[in-house]
Amino acid sequence: MSIDGKTKILEAARTIIIEHGIQGATIRGIAEQAGVSTGAIYHYYSSKEAILYDVMDEGLSEIKRIATVSLEDELQNIIQEIFEGMQERFKKDAENRLQFYLAHEAMLGNEELQHKFKEKYEDWINRLEAIFVQAYNAKKAHSQRP
């Protein structure tokens, strides 16, 4: 199985989670939806949580793109990028529901997802800080976050 196989797995996971929630998403169900064996899934992922993390990471990649643009562009273009990104995001009802399910699962006590979500949250904060530093031509300050 190639990269296309991993893509199929992630698309299947998205579909299953949107339709059945996190609890209804099983490795077997994802495999069936993707048209692959469970062994093929374990070739790429060690657990359901690892799949969930990749789904979450892909769904929240817009901030990475905007942060990259912010390092190379002027304030007006950054504002336009943010505005267009938000408009597109609001149109993605299923993706928004998916992100809610993933965040909810992490908050409920799935320790593996909590840890990965915390790491991702730190990355988001750092990227947002970079956007604001660039947008307002400010000096990067010492973070007050714990």
ZABASE-622324 format. One record per residue (C-alpha): residue in three letters; x, y, z. Coordinates in Angstrom, 3 decimals, m for minus. Layout:
! residues N
r residu->ALA; east->X; north->Y; up->Z
...
! end
This chain:
! residues 146
r residu->MET; east->0.000; north->0.000; up->0.000
r residu->SER; east->1.349; north->3.434; up->m0.872
r residu->ILE; east->0.609; north->6.964; up->0.274
r residu->ASP; east->m2.745; north->6.497; up->m1.434
r residu->GLY; east->m3.432; north->3.710; up->1.060
r residu->LYS; east->m2.774; north->6.003; up->4.002
r residu->THR; east->m4.984; north->8.644; up->2.397
r residu->LYS; east->m7.756; north->6.072; up->1.994
r residu->ILE; east->m7.450; north->5.159; up->5.660
r residu->LEU; east->m7.715; north->8.796; up->6.771
r residu->GLU; east->m10.675; north->9.483; up->4.481
r residu->ALA; east->m12.411; north->6.370; up->5.791
r residu->ALA; east->m11.720; north->7.409; up->9.391
r residu->ARG; east->m13.196; north->10.854; up->8.732
r residu->THR; east->m16.332; north->9.295; up->7.259
r residu->ILE; east->m16.763; north->6.833; up->10.123
r residu->ILE; east->m16.214; north->9.485; up->12.812
r residu->ILE; east->m18.622; north->11.923; up->11.175
r residu->GLU; east->m21.296; north->9.227; up->10.871
r residu->HIS; east->m20.759; north->7.325; up->14.138
r residu->GLY; east->m18.637; north->9.513; up->16.421
r residu->ILE; east->m15.370; north->8.543; up->18.074
r residu->GLN; east->m16.841; north->5.627; up->20.024
r residu->GLY; east->m18.305; north->4.165; up->16.840
r residu->ALA; east->m15.004; north->4.407; up->14.996
r residu->THR; east->m13.200; north->1.080; up->15.158
r residu->ILE; east->m10.146; north->m0.175; up->13.334
r residu->ARG; east->m12.321; north->m2.833; up->11.705
r residu->GLY; east->m14.933; north->m0.269; up->10.615
r residu->ILE; east->m12.262; north->2.047; up->9.238
r residu->ALA; east->m10.671; north->m0.858; up->7.363
r residu->GLU; east->m14.008; north->m1.865; up->5.849
r residu->GLN; east->m14.769; north->1.727; up->4.820
r residu->ALA; east->m11.299; north->2.089; up->3.269
r residu->GLY; east->m11.495; north->m1.290; up->1.527
r residu->VAL; east->m8.323; north->m2.545; up->3.205
r residu->SER; east->m7.456; north->m5.168; up->5.797
r residu->THR; east->m6.910; north->m4.320; up->9.456
r residu->GLY; east->m3.324; north->m5.465; up->8.930
r residu->ALA; east->m2.901; north->m2.768; up->6.301
r residu->ILE; east->m4.058; north->m0.184; up->8.818
r residu->TYR; east->m1.583; north->m1.438; up->11.419
r residu->HIS; east->1.149; north->m1.096; up->8.809
r residu->TYR; east->0.674; north->2.683; up->9.077
r residu->TYR; east->m0.837; north->3.166; up->12.521
r residu->SER; east->m0.186; north->1.599; up->15.895
r residu->SER; east->m3.621; north->2.455; up->17.276
r residu->LYS; east->m6.963; north->4.101; up->16.648
r residu->GLU; east->m5.665; north->7.123; up->18.544
r residu->ALA; east->m2.807; north->7.546; up->16.065
r residu->ILE; east->m5.343; north->7.622; up->13.231
r residu->LEU; east->m7.481; north->10.121; up->15.147
r residu->TYR; east->m4.473; north->12.357; up->15.674
r residu->ASP; east->m3.623; north->12.410; up->11.957
r residu->VAL; east->m7.246; north->13.194; up->11.113
r residu->MET; east->m7.192; north->16.056; up->13.612
r residu->ASP; east->m3.829; north->17.309; up->12.389
r residu->GLU; east->m4.951; north->17.406; up->8.762
r residu->GLY; east->m8.173; north->19.157; up->9.672
r residu->LEU; east->m6.364; north->21.952; up->11.451
r residu->SER; east->m3.606; north->22.536; up->8.925
r residu->GLU; east->m5.038; north->25.900; up->7.803
r residu->ILE; east->m3.303; north->27.745; up->10.622
r residu->LYS; east->0.045; north->26.331; up->9.463
r residu->ARG; east->m0.567; north->27.685; up->5.984
r residu->ILE; east->m1.594; north->31.110; up->7.268
r residu->ALA; east->1.398; north->31.266; up->9.606
r residu->THR; east->3.691; north->30.542; up->6.673
r residu->VAL; east->2.041; north->33.273; up->4.603
r residu->SER; east->2.324; north->35.695; up->7.525
r residu->LEU; east->6.088; north->35.354; up->7.564
r residu->GLU; east->6.332; north->36.354; up->3.924
r residu->ASP; east->3.514; north->38.830; up->3.346
r residu->GLU; east->2.046; north->42.196; up->4.289
r residu->LEU; east->m0.668; north->42.761; up->6.890
r residu->GLN; east->m3.497; north->43.285; up->4.380
r residu->ASN; east->m2.713; north->39.980; up->2.653
r residu->ILE; east->m2.534; north->38.197; up->5.998
r residu->ILE; east->m5.952; north->39.552; up->6.971
r residu->GLN; east->m7.350; north->38.446; up->3.617
r residu->GLU; east->m5.874; north->34.942; up->4.067
r residu->ILE; east->m7.395; north->34.640; up->7.540
r residu->PHE; east->m10.781; north->35.895; up->6.316
r residu->GLU; east->m10.863; north->33.519; up->3.346
r residu->GLY; east->m9.704; north->30.621; up->5.523
r residu->MET; east->m12.458; north->31.271; up->8.051
r residu->GLN; east->m15.101; north->31.500; up->5.326
r residu->GLU; east->m13.984; north->28.145; up->3.926
r residu->ARG; east->m13.885; north->26.584; up->7.385
r residu->PHE; east->m17.452; north->27.651; up->8.178
r residu->LYS; east->m18.638; north->25.856; up->5.036
r residu->LYS; east->m17.161; north->22.548; up->6.209
r residu->ASP; east->m19.865; north->21.349; up->8.580
r residu->ALA; east->m18.722; north->17.721; up->8.593
r residu->GLU; east->m15.090; north->18.681; up->9.210
r residu->ASN; east->m16.112; north->21.000; up->12.043
r residu->ARG; east->m18.166; north->18.221; up->13.628
r residu->LEU; east->m15.188; north->15.904; up->13.255
r residu->GLN; east->m12.877; north->18.358; up->15.027
r residu->PHE; east->m15.424; north->18.702; up->17.821
r residu->TYR; east->m15.541; north->14.914; up->18.270
r residu->LEU; east->m11.752; north->14.682; up->18.389
r residu->ALA; east->m11.381; north->17.517; up->20.899
r residu->HIS; east->m14.202; north->16.038; up->22.992
r residu->GLU; east->m12.491; north->12.644; up->23.060
r residu->ALA; east->m9.238; north->14.233; up->24.187
r residu->MET; east->m11.014; north->16.118; up->26.970
r residu->LEU; east->m12.843; north->13.010; up->28.165
r residu->GLY; east->m9.661; north->11.337; up->29.216
r residu->ASN; east->m8.064; north->9.627; up->26.249
r residu->GLU; east->m4.519; north->10.176; up->27.522
r residu->GLU; east->m2.796; north->9.538; up->24.204
r residu->LEU; east->m5.003; north->12.086; up->22.450
r residu->GLN; east->m4.675; north->14.521; up->25.370
r residu->HIS; east->m0.894; north->14.435; up->25.066
r residu->LYS; east->m0.925; north->14.863; up->21.286
r residu->PHE; east->m3.609; north->17.533; up->21.487
r residu->LYS; east->m1.515; north->19.467; up->24.029
r residu->GLU; east->1.508; north->19.324; up->21.722
r residu->LYS; east->m0.595; north->20.484; up->18.786
r residu->TYR; east->m2.140; north->23.250; up->20.887
r residu->GLU; east->1.342; north->24.549; up->21.728
r residu->ASP; east->2.198; north->24.522; up->18.028
r residu->TRP; east->m0.995; north->26.464; up->17.208
r residu->ILE; east->m0.224; north->29.049; up->19.896
r residu->ASN; east->3.314; north->29.507; up->18.574
r residu->ARG; east->2.046; north->29.894; up->15.008
r residu->LEU; east->m0.615; north->32.398; up->16.069
r residu->GLU; east->2.012; north->34.316; up->17.973
r residu->ALA; east->4.151; north->34.403; up->14.817
r residu->ILE; east->1.194; north->35.784; up->12.854
r residu->PHE; east->0.626; north->38.572; up->15.396
r residu->VAL; east->4.330; north->39.400; up->15.662
r residu->GLN; east->4.501; north->39.715; up->11.878
r residu->ALA; east->1.160; north->41.497; up->11.502
r residu->TYR; east->1.933; north->44.144; up->14.111
r residu->ASN; east->5.688; north->44.275; up->13.537
r residu->ALA; east->6.125; north->43.538; up->17.233
r residu->LYS; east->8.972; north->41.996; up->19.130
r residu->LYS; east->8.419; north->38.453; up->20.316
r residu->ALA; east->7.788; north->38.589; up->24.054
r residu->HIS; east->8.493; north->36.014; up->26.710
r residu->SER; east->5.476; north->33.749; up->26.951
r residu->GLN; east->3.374; north->33.866; up->30.083
r residu->ARG; east->1.907; north->30.437; up->29.391
r residu->PRO; east->2.776; north->27.623; up->31.827
! end
